[in-house]
Amino acid sequence: GQNIDQPTEMTATEGAIVQINCTYQTSGFNGLFWYQQHAGEAPTFLSYNVLDGLEEKGRFSSFLSRSKGYSYLLLKELQMKDSASYLCAVLDSNYQLIWGAGTKLIIKP
Amino acid sequence: GAVVSQHPSWVICKSGTSVKIECRSLDFQATTMFWYRQFPKQSLMLMATSNEGSKATYEQGVEKDKFLINHASLTLSTLTVTSAHPEDSSFYICSARVSEYEQYFGPGTRLTVT
């Protein structure tokens, strides 16, 4: 079956760095997405990786290793507004998004 | 970027009644839209794939007679929850596919069935 694992919850301090990991086992792979979702709102797109390596976009970076079925989202210079759930999703061979359960990130002052 | 709207943003209805949720792509045409449901503290669960001009494809376990989907135009898909029950209370989110790799999400509809 298809499976995406990410930690349920993480806590970090304002101004620090946090890494949210995601491992996946899917039927086919057409890329991996990271979305941010604030409570009661729809997900917003953060990043898309289809090739191995690190993609940097401002304070957020996303890494992919296809051979290991592994990705991480790195958030730098954490701000209170970064408190949200972070969803990892893989586009499978049918171009259907398979979603992880999400990681709730709590930022403390 | 592409904008997707949903209406209503929240709705309260009585058990046994039906509720219609609209999903519109405002500045682009979407041949494919997706309907998701999200329960508290859980991830998104795909309910169905809606294709313009054809019948929706429902995921396993989703009752097609209860969750009616109509994709009548390239910019509008509707989800009707028929004979709603309290267990149908959830956050319903639609998304519109722009390409195989891109989809944009609506703001979601909070449904509460009393």
Interface residues (C-beta under 8 A of the other chain):
Chain A: N30 G31 G40 E41 A42 P43 T44 F45 Y48 V50 L87 L91 Y95 Q96 L97 W99 G100 A101 G102 K104
Chain B: K41 Q42 S43 L44 M45 L46 T49 F91 I93 E100 Y101 Q103 Y104 F105 G106 P107 G108 R110
